[in-house]
Each structure stands twice: as C-alpha cells, then as structure tokens.
C-alpha cells in the first residue's frame, strides 16, 4: 500500500465511500430487476388468462 502521508484518512474514507456507493448501486439494480421481472410475469399471466 502506498504511503498516503497526512491525507491517509481522507483518501481511505473516499475509497470506502466509493465502494459503499457501488455496492448500493449494484444491490439496487438487482432489486429493481427482480421487481420488474415479477411485474412482467404478472402481466403475462393476466394476458394469458384473458385469452
């Protein structure tokens, strides 16, 4: 690990915040994809029930 000197806390906290935000974005995308897939399946089921 490189020597960050007196800015170590700031740099490491920025890395930590970035990693946290990326994880939240990925989890949010997965959650939304599952919800959209569920909604699409329900819409298809309603369409098939009418036919």
ZICOR-V528012 format. One record per pair of residues at least 6 apart in sequence whose ideal C-beta (glycine too) atoms are under 6 Angstrom apart, sorted by the first residue. I is the first residue (numbers start at 1). GAP is how many residues later the second one is. D is the distance in Angstrom with one decimal. If there is no record, write none. Layout:
# ZICOR-V528012
I,GAP,D  I,GAP,D
This chain:
# ZICOR-V528012
4,7,5.1
